[in-house]
Amino acid sequence: MNASEVNQTRIEQIRAALEAALSTDSLEITDESHLHAGHAGARSGKGHFHVKIVASEFAGLALVKRHRLVYNAVGELMDREIHALGIEAIAPSDQID
């Protein structure tokens, strides 16, 4: 399996973990690993990802608590598959129509 296929599998794992833990209205996951080629974390074989997630659980929570919910959801993946995770955690009420 090449690096692209590995990271696609990781995206599927991230999606499954987040959707299992949170009531997602919207979820976008981007593989940013190619932006970190040569970086010490990239040499570990783990990926760099960005998630943009809209979930009702984020309503009324401070940013750090929203991020904590995301990290809790993907906790095991952080140990073995993810080196870095950028997070945009949005409550449905935060969105502008």
C-alpha positions as CSV (number, residue, x, y, z in Angstrom):
1,M,0.0,0.0,0.0
2,N,1.5,3.4,-1.0
3,A,1.4,6.5,1.3
4,S,-1.7,7.9,-0.4
5,E,-3.6,4.7,0.2
6,V,-2.4,4.6,3.8
7,N,-3.6,8.1,4.4
8,Q,-6.9,7.5,2.7
9,T,-7.4,4.6,5.2
10,R,-6.5,6.9,8.0
11,I,-9.1,9.4,6.8
12,E,-11.7,6.7,6.9
13,Q,-10.6,5.8,10.4
14,I,-10.8,9.4,11.6
15,R,-14.2,9.8,10.0
16,A,-15.5,6.6,11.7
17,A,-14.2,7.7,15.1
18,L,-15.6,11.2,14.9
19,E,-19.0,10.1,13.6
20,A,-19.2,7.4,16.3
21,A,-18.4,10.0,19.1
22,L,-20.2,13.1,17.9
23,S,-23.5,14.0,16.2
24,T,-21.8,15.5,13.1
25,D,-23.8,17.8,10.8
26,S,-20.8,18.2,8.5
27,L,-17.3,16.7,8.5
28,E,-14.4,17.4,6.1
29,I,-11.0,15.7,6.6
30,T,-8.0,16.8,4.6
31,D,-4.7,15.0,4.3
32,E,-2.0,17.6,4.8
33,S,0.9,15.1,5.1
34,H,2.5,16.2,1.8
35,L,3.0,19.7,3.4
36,H,5.2,18.2,6.0
37,A,7.5,16.1,4.0
38,G,11.0,16.1,5.6
39,H,9.5,17.2,9.0
40,A,10.6,15.1,11.9
41,G,7.0,14.0,12.5
42,A,6.6,12.9,8.9
43,R,9.5,10.5,9.3
44,S,7.5,8.7,12.0
45,G,5.2,7.4,9.3
46,K,2.2,9.1,10.9
47,G,0.0,11.5,9.0
48,H,-0.9,15.2,9.2
49,F,-4.6,15.9,8.9
50,H,-7.1,18.8,9.2
51,V,-10.7,18.3,10.3
52,K,-13.5,20.8,9.9
53,I,-16.4,19.5,11.9
54,V,-19.8,20.9,12.7
55,A,-21.4,19.1,15.7
56,S,-24.2,19.9,18.2
57,E,-22.0,18.9,21.1
58,F,-19.9,22.0,20.5
59,A,-22.7,24.4,21.4
60,G,-21.8,26.6,24.3
61,L,-18.3,25.2,24.7
62,A,-15.0,27.1,24.6
63,L,-12.6,26.2,21.8
64,V,-10.3,24.2,24.0
65,K,-13.3,22.0,25.2
66,R,-14.4,21.5,21.6
67,H,-10.9,20.4,20.7
68,R,-10.8,18.1,23.7
69,L,-13.9,16.3,22.4
70,V,-12.3,15.8,19.0
71,Y,-9.0,14.5,20.5
72,N,-11.0,12.2,22.8
73,A,-12.8,10.8,19.8
74,V,-9.6,10.1,17.9
75,G,-7.4,9.3,20.9
76,E,-6.2,5.9,19.8
77,L,-5.5,7.1,16.3
78,M,-3.3,9.9,17.7
79,D,-1.1,7.2,19.3
80,R,-0.5,5.2,16.1
81,E,-1.7,6.9,13.0
82,I,-1.8,10.7,13.4
83,H,1.2,12.9,14.1
84,A,-0.7,16.3,13.8
85,L,-4.3,17.2,13.7
86,G,-5.6,20.7,12.8
87,I,-9.1,21.3,14.1
88,E,-12.0,23.6,13.2
89,A,-14.7,22.7,15.6
90,I,-18.0,24.5,14.9
91,A,-21.4,24.4,16.6
92,P,-24.4,24.6,14.2
93,S,-25.4,27.9,15.9
94,D,-22.0,29.3,15.0
95,Q,-22.6,29.1,11.2
96,I,-23.7,32.1,9.3
97,D,-26.4,31.5,6.6
